[in-house]
Amino acid sequence: MAEEGYCVKCKEKREMASATKVTMKNGRNAMKGKCSVCNCGMYKILGNAK
């Protein structure tokens, strides 16, 4: 399943290409990737489920 996020450049929800799970400085999980249409950077904050 491809991760979906909001692209600020396209102003629509799009699928993330090459999405990877990262941990932010405050310990929260996030997904980081590129927009599949315009190749702009995307970031989606995930819940703190352990």
Secondary structure, 3 states (H helix, E strand, C coil): CCCEEEECCCCEEEEEEEEEEEECCCCCEEEEEEECCCCCEEEEECCCCC
